Amino acid sequence: MLNPDGIYSYAEGIDADEVSASTMLVALDGFVDAGHTQQQVADYILEHHESQLVASFDVDQVVDYRGRRPTMVFDTDHYASYDAPSIELHRVTDVDGTAFLLLRGVEPDYQWERVAAAVLGVVKELGVTLTITTMHGIPMGVPHTRPIGVLTHATDNSLIGGTPSPFGKVAVPASFDGLLELRLREGGHDAVGFAVHVPHYLAQMELPMTAAAALDRVVAVTGLRLRRAKLDASAEAARVAIEEQLRDKAEIKPVVAALEQQYDAYMGSLERPSLLAADDSELPTADEIGAELEAFLRGQGEN
């Protein structure tokens, strides 16, 4: 593996000793993010809180431009702009003046181990004690009319209060954030990740309510105080718009009703390990759940 120090550099004038922070959020796009959940959280944080650029990664070494071509604007008879991919580390300040780090950008296509080693180097150098490895959305068979669920995972189950998981041991295609969490665990560092349950029939829409759910979990685990008034307002507007759009779609109503029935049955009997079945006779096994998730994630990897 090439020297991980050579893949990123601190911004001009930045002294690592002066930008330390105990918490780092990681929001790298490119794998699974139903409802544009993680993207919204990262954008909202940077838009509504003071921040400064701390470091940048050399994306030319890790991005496959032909695999996911960046956008350019062609204006009449010339190219006017280029939306260059980036991986940047920002130091952000919350409402109380507490500093934290946000690693924002694209998921690397190449050199995962080197990038992960570089992030671990940043964790050590800047004094990070807790890393939020992901805040993304995953499509699930749940209705939009019920509270939003979140699957939480961590390097140590005590970080999430011993929260039980509906999954057993399953094999899924890798993601960079998954590898990063694994390497953090192996290095003895604390890390937590969130996967917000997004109704599968709304997965392609931008859903501020799922971003709000992710932000809630980040706040609960980190203790940061983050602004959210505008996000809440956007979430309420989105709920109203969704109801209006679905009101006249007769084919959607029975789907939502069935999902509501399954959700309510699950909540009425928390011993049941899955949101996917209404009674014990219909409960899928852990292997079946894993197979469905693996099939979905494999499909994402082929896109």
N, C-alpha and C positions, 0 to 999 in steps of 0.2 A: 504493500500500500504506500502511495506517495505521502509525503509529509503533509498532515492535515493543516498545519499552520499556513501553508502556501495557498490555501483555497479561499481564505477570507482575509480582510484587512480592516483595521479600525479607521474610522473617518478622521480626516485631518483635524488636529487639535484635541482629539479625544485621548484622555488619560484613563486607562483601565481602572486605576485605583479610585477614580472619581465617579465612575458610572456603575458601581456595584449595585446589585439588587438581589433580594432573596427569592423572588418569584420570576419565572419566565413562562410566557404563553407561546406555544408554537402553532402557527396557522399557515400551513403550506398546502396550496391548492393542487388539484390534479387527480385525486383518486376518487373518493366517494364524498359527496357533500349535498345530499338531498335537501331541497328547500333553500339552497345556497346559505346554509346555516352558519358555517364557520367563516365564510367570506364576509357575511354581514357583521358578525361579531368583531372581526379584525378591523374592517373598514370603520365601523361605528366607534370603536375605541380610539383609533387614530384621529377620527374627525372631531370627537368631542372631548379629547383630553390633550394636554400639552405633551409634546414628545420631541425627541431629537434623534437623529440618525447616529447610531453608534458604530456599526460595522456593516460591510457589504461582502457578499460571496461572489466569486468569479463564476457567473452562470455559464460563460462560454465553455467551461470545462465539464459541466454537469447537465446541460439541457440539450435535448434532441429537437432542434428547430424544425426539422422536416416531419417529425412525428406529431408535433402540435404547433403548427406555424403561428407565430405572433401576428397581430393585426397591423396593417399599414393603411394609411389614408391616402388615396389617390385623388387629387383635386384638379379636375378638368384636363390638364396636360402635364402634371408633375406630381411626384410623391411629396406629400406635405408633412407627414409625421410617421413615427414608428413606435409602437407600444412594446418596448423592450421588456423581456422577462427579467425578474430580479428576485433575489433572496436577501433581505435586509433585516438587520437587528436594530430595533428602536428601543430607546429608554423612555418610558411613559410615566406620567405622574397622575395618581388618582385624586379624588376630591380632597382627601386629607393631606395631600402632599407626599404620600408614600410612593416610592419609585418601584417600577417593575419593568421587565423586559418583554418585548413582543418580537418574535421571529416571524416575519411575514414574507410571503412570496410563493414561488412555484415549487412543487415537489421535484427533487432532482431526478433525472432519468438515469444518470450514470454516477459511479463512484459513491454509492450509498455508504459504504463503510467509512470512507474517508470523510464524507460530510458529517456522519454521525460522530466520528472521532473529533472533528472540529467543534461540533456543538458541545460535546462533553468537555472539551478544552475550555470553551467559553463558560460553561457551568462552573468549572473549578476556578477559573481566573476571576470571574465576576461575583463569586460567592453565592451562586444560586443554590437554594436548598430544596426547592420544589418546582418541578417543571410540569406544566399542563401540556401533554403531548398532542392532544387533538380535541376539537370542540365541534366535530362535524355532525351532519345529519345523515341518517340511514333510512331508506324506505321500509316501512313496516305495514302490516295489515291492521292498522288502527284507524279509528274515525277522528275527524277533525273536531267533532263535537264534544270530545272528552279531554281531560287533562293530558298534557304532553308528558310522555314517559322518557326516561333517559337511562341508557345502559352505561354503567360506570366501571372502569377497570383501573388497576393500579399496580405498581411494583410491590406494594405491601397492602394486603387487604385491610389492615388497621387504618390506613389513610382514608378509607371510605366507609368506616364504621362497620366492617364485616358484612357489607351488603351482599346478599345472595345473588347468584347469576342463573338465568334460565338455561345457560349453555353448559355442556360438558366439555370434553376435550375434542376439538375439531381442527382440521387442517384447512387453512384459507390462503389464498394468494397474499404475498407480503405487500406491505406498504412502507414507505420511509418512516412515517410516524410510529408504526408498529415496531420496526427495527430499532428506532431511537429509544423507545420505551424499554425494549429488551436490553439494549446496551447500558442504559441508565441503571436498570435493575442489577445487571451484572457488575456495574461499577459501584454499587452501594448507594445510589442516589434515589431520592424519592421522586416519583412521577405518577400522575393521574391523567386519565383520558375520559372523554365523554362522547357518547354516540346518542344523539337525540332522535327519538322515534318520529319519523315524518310520515303522514298518511301517504301510501304509495301513489294514490291518484292525484296527489298535489306535489309530488317530488320534484317536478321540473319548475315549479313556481318559486318566486322569492317570498319566503315566509318569515316576516319579522317575529312572529310568535315563537318559532323554533329558535331563532337567535336569542330571544329574551330568555327562553328556558335554559339555553347553554350559558348565557351570561349569569343567570341565577346560580348555576352550579359552580361556575368559576368563583363567584363572590363567596359562596358558602365554604369552599375548600381553602381559598387563599386569604379571606378576610379583607380583601381590597374593597374600597368603596368606589363604585363606578357609576357614572351618570347613565340614566336609562329612561328619562321622561319622554324623549322623542321616540325612542324605540318602542315604548309602551303605546304611544299614540299611533305609531305606524302599525303595530300589531292589531290594535282595535280596528283601525281602518281596513286592514287586510281581512279580518274576520267578517266584517260587514260585506266587503266585496266578494268574498268567497261564497257567502250565503246567497247573495244576489245572483251570482253566476250559476250556482248549483240548483237554485229554486226551480228553474224551468227545464232541468235535465232529468227527465223521467228515468233514464237508464241508470243514473247515479244513485237515486234514492234508495232502491232496495239494497245496493251495495253498502251504503252508509248504515242503513238499518241493521243489516247483518253484522257489520263490524261493531256497532253499538251493543248488540246483544252479546257478542263474544266478549267484549270489553267488560260489560256489566257482570257477566257470569264469572269472569276472572276476579274482578274486584270483590265479588260476593264470596269467593272462596280462595283466599290467598295461598292455600296449600298447592293449588294447581300451578305447575311450573311454566305455563305458556299462555300468552295472550291469543294464541292461534286456535284454541279450541274452546267450545262452550261447555262440554261435559267430558268426564273421564274417558268415555269410550272413544272420543275423538282426539285425545291428547297425542300429539306427535312425540316420538322419543327424542332424546338429546341428539342421537345420530341423524334423525330426520331433520331436526332443526338445523343442525350443522350442515347437512347436505344442501338444504335450501339456501342458507347463507353463503356457502361455498360457491354454489352455482351462480348466485347473484354477483358475488365479488369477482368470479372468473370472467363473467360477462363484462364487468367494468374494466378489467384488465385488457380485454380485447378491443375496447373502443378506441 
